[in-house]
Structures are given as C-alpha cells and as structure tokens.
C-alpha cells in the first residue's frame, strides 16, 4: 500500500511540474510575441494567473493528503 501512495504522490507532483513548465512557456510566448496578443480584450497574463491559482490549489490538496496519509500510517 505504501508503494501505491508513493506512485500516486509522484504522479501528482509530475503533473504539477508540467503545469509550471507550460505556464512558463506560455509566459515566454506572451512576452516574445506581444503584438499577437494585444487585440484580445483580456490582459495577456490572465491565463497564467489562472494556471497559478490551479497549481496552488493542487499543492494545497497534495500537502493535505500527504499529512492525512502519514497520520493514518502512524496509527496503523
């Protein structure tokens, strides 16, 4: 069961890293091709802010699950 939790933890962390890398690539694209995104009504960084908020939510959930699982494993 411990290996399953480790695998799940690694999958969640890898997903978080992919989100961070993609957000960084999007930010670079926005900065490099700024004229391409000027006609849009929303600011160019709105999508990056949404990704950051989603990533922060994932971090909080992962941390909470990790604490809960460690407490249950100590009891058992």
N, C-alpha and C positions, 0 to 999 in steps of 0.2 A: 504494500500500500504506500510505503514511503517513496518508492520509485515512481509511482503514479503521480504523487504530489510534486515531485521534482520535475517530472516531464511536463506537467501542467504549468508549473512555475516558469520553466524555460520557454514554453510556447507563448505565454503571456508576455514575458519580458522581450522576446524576439519581436512580437507584434508591436510592442511599444517602440522598440528601436526602429522598426520600419516606418512607423508614423513620424518619428522625429526626423529621420533621414529624408522622407518625402516632403515634409514641411520645409526643411532646409533647402531642398532642391526647388520647391515652388517659390520660396522667398528669393533665391538667386535668380530664377527666371523672371520674377516680377521686377527685380532691380535692374536686370540686364535689358529687358525689353519693355521699358516703362511706357513708351508711346503706344504699345499694343493694348495696354490695359486702361489707358486714360479715358476712352469713351464710356466705359462702364460707369454706372451711377454709384455703385458702392465703392468704398476705398479699396485699394489693391490688397490690403493686408487683412481683410475680413475673413477670408478663408483660412489664413494662417492662424488667426486668433481662435477660430472655431476648432481647428486641429489641436491647438494648445489646450483649450478647455477640455476637449475629449481625452487628450493624453493625461491631463491632470486627474480626470475622473477615473481613468484606468489605473493610475498609480495609487490613488486612494483605495480603490476596491482591492487591488492586489495586496497592498500593505495590510488592509483589514483582514483579508482571508488568510494571509500568512500568520498573523498574530493569533487568529482563532484556531487555525490548524495546529500551531505549535502548542497552544494551551491544551487542546484536546489530546495531543500526543503525549504530553507530560502526565496527564491524568491517567491515561490508559496504559 
